[in-house]
Amino acid sequence: MAIRTDNDAPGLGEATDAAGLEALIGRAARAGKGLPPVERWNPPFCGDLDMEIKRDGTWFYLGTPIGRMPLVQLFSTVLRKDDDGKTYLVTPVEKVGIRVEDAPFVAVEVDASGEGSDQVLTFRTNVGDVVEAGPDNPLRFVDEEGTDGLKPYLLVRGRLEALVARPVMYELAELGEEIDVDGRTMFAVRSKGAVFPIMPADTLKRLSA
């Protein structure tokens, strides 16, 4: 059976490519429900797959968007980023490289519960992961090259991060407060007892002036 990325998509290249993807789908599906223990698997590297995750979270195979969300969600459960900085799809018998334009996931929603040091920020990603920010799943904020903006990231699992969508970043900014961090006043957010600095408070005041 040939794999198609959406209901009306053209063929995915050569039949061998489609058959190879079909086999990978089958092995990923058999890896187990939920999140398989990909960090414990050490299969041989079987080359790179022409698959890419774009900055907005859209998955592409052979240049065609994968429109089947259940398929994207399946692949997302066998993602792993290794210490070589590359991202792979991993099953018990194979490891194939894919390209990631920015982060493999996008945080599309945040919910805040509690107040002060008891506050918990719970994020939902574009593939359905639900992650509470905290010591084990930190937020980090990096300068966006070429602009005065910030790019926030949430650690989802392993070395895999979610880029926080811009509307969600605005919600985080509303939750921010001035907190002393190592003797410096920072504009930051809290979650599960951890403090995540966004920027120095004086920098925010200059930008807001």
C-alpha positions in Angstrom: 0.0 0.0 0.0 1.4 3.4 -1.0 1.7 6.1 1.7 0.2 9.5 1.0 0.8 12.5 3.1 -2.8 13.8 2.8 -5.9 12.9 0.9 -5.0 14.5 -2.3 -1.2 14.5 -2.2 0.8 13.2 -5.1 2.9 10.1 -4.8 5.9 10.3 -2.4 8.6 9.7 -4.9 9.9 6.2 -5.8 8.0 3.1 -4.8 11.0 2.0 -2.7 10.8 5.3 -0.8 7.1 4.8 -0.1 7.7 1.2 0.9 10.5 2.2 3.2 8.4 4.8 4.9 5.5 2.2 5.2 7.9 -0.2 6.9 9.1 2.6 9.3 5.5 3.4 10.2 4.9 -0.2 11.0 7.9 -0.5 13.2 7.1 2.8 15.0 3.6 1.6 15.6 4.9 -1.6 17.1 7.3 0.2 19.4 4.6 0.6 22.0 1.7 2.8 23.0 2.5 6.1 24.6 6.2 7.2 24.7 8.5 4.3 23.8 11.9 4.1 25.6 13.8 5.5 22.7 16.6 6.7 25.0 17.5 3.1 25.8 17.6 1.9 22.3 20.9 1.6 20.3 20.0 0.5 16.8 22.3 1.0 13.8 22.1 4.2 11.9 20.4 3.5 8.5 20.9 6.9 6.8 19.0 10.1 6.4 15.3 10.3 5.5 14.0 13.2 3.3 11.8 14.4 6.2 11.8 17.8 7.8 10.0 19.6 10.6 9.5 23.2 9.8 9.7 26.1 12.2 5.9 26.2 12.5 5.7 22.5 13.4 4.6 21.2 10.0 6.2 17.9 9.0 7.3 17.4 5.4 8.2 14.2 3.6 9.9 14.5 0.2 8.8 18.1 0.1 5.2 17.4 0.7 3.4 18.3 4.0 2.3 15.3 6.0 -1.4 16.1 6.5 -2.3 13.1 8.7 -2.0 14.2 12.3 -2.1 10.7 13.7 0.9 9.8 11.5 2.8 13.0 12.7 1.9 12.1 16.3 3.2 8.6 15.8 6.5 9.8 14.5 6.8 12.3 17.3 6.8 9.5 19.8 10.0 8.0 18.3 11.9 11.2 18.0 15.3 11.5 19.6 17.9 14.2 19.6 21.4 12.8 20.2 24.5 14.5 21.6 25.7 15.1 18.1 23.0 17.7 17.8 21.0 15.8 15.2 17.5 14.5 15.4 16.5 11.0 14.5 13.5 8.7 14.3 14.4 5.7 16.4 12.9 2.2 16.5 14.4 -0.9 18.2 16.0 -1.9 14.9 16.9 1.3 13.1 17.8 5.0 13.5 17.2 7.4 10.6 18.1 11.1 10.5 15.6 13.9 9.8 16.0 17.6 9.5 14.6 20.1 12.0 14.4 23.8 11.0 14.2 25.1 14.6 12.6 22.9 17.3 10.7 19.6 16.7 7.7 20.8 18.6 5.7 24.0 19.1 4.1 24.9 22.4 0.6 26.2 21.3 -1.1 26.6 24.6 -0.3 27.4 28.2 -2.4 27.2 31.4 -1.3 28.8 34.7 -2.6 27.5 38.0 -1.6 28.6 41.5 0.2 31.8 42.5 3.7 32.9 43.4 6.1 30.0 44.1 3.2 27.6 43.9 2.4 28.6 40.3 2.5 25.8 37.7 2.7 26.5 33.9 1.3 23.6 31.9 1.9 23.6 28.1 0.3 21.7 25.3 2.3 21.1 22.1 1.2 20.9 18.5 1.4 17.1 18.7 -0.5 16.7 22.0 2.2 16.5 24.6 1.2 18.0 27.9 4.2 19.3 29.8 4.5 21.2 33.2 7.4 23.6 33.1 9.7 23.1 36.1 13.2 21.9 37.2 12.9 18.8 34.9 11.3 20.7 32.0 12.9 24.2 32.0 12.0 27.2 29.9 14.8 29.1 28.3 14.7 32.4 26.5 17.2 33.3 23.8 17.8 36.4 21.7 16.2 36.2 18.3 19.0 36.9 15.8 18.4 40.1 13.8 15.6 41.4 16.0 15.1 42.7 19.5 12.8 39.8 20.2 13.2 36.6 22.3 12.6 33.0 21.3 11.3 30.9 24.2 11.9 27.2 24.3 10.4 24.5 26.6 12.2 21.2 27.2 9.7 18.5 26.4 11.8 15.3 27.0 15.3 14.1 26.4 17.0 16.9 24.4 13.8 17.7 22.5 12.4 21.2 22.9 9.2 23.0 21.8 9.4 26.5 20.4 6.8 28.6 22.3 4.4 30.1 19.8 4.3 33.9 19.8 0.7 34.2 21.2 1.8 31.9 24.1 4.9 34.1 24.7 2.6 37.1 25.1 0.7 35.1 27.8 3.9 34.3 29.5 4.9 38.0 29.5 1.6 38.7 31.3 2.6 36.2 34.0 6.1 37.7 34.4 7.3 39.4 37.5 10.5 41.1 38.8 12.5 38.5 40.7 16.0 38.7 42.2 18.2 36.1 40.5 21.7 35.8 41.8 21.7 39.5 43.0 20.2 40.9 39.8 16.6 41.9 39.2 15.2 39.9 36.4 11.8 39.8 34.6 11.0 36.2 35.0 8.2 33.6 35.3 7.8 30.9 37.9 6.7 27.2 37.6 6.8 24.3 40.1 9.2 26.3 42.3 11.7 27.1 39.6 12.4 30.6 38.3 13.0 31.2 34.6 14.6 34.6 33.7 13.3 36.2 30.6 15.5 39.3 30.6 17.0 41.9 33.0 14.3 44.1 34.4 16.1 47.3 33.4 16.3 46.0 29.8 12.5 45.5 29.8 12.0 49.0 31.1 14.1 50.4 28.3 12.2 48.5 25.7 8.9 49.6 27.1 9.9 53.3 27.3 
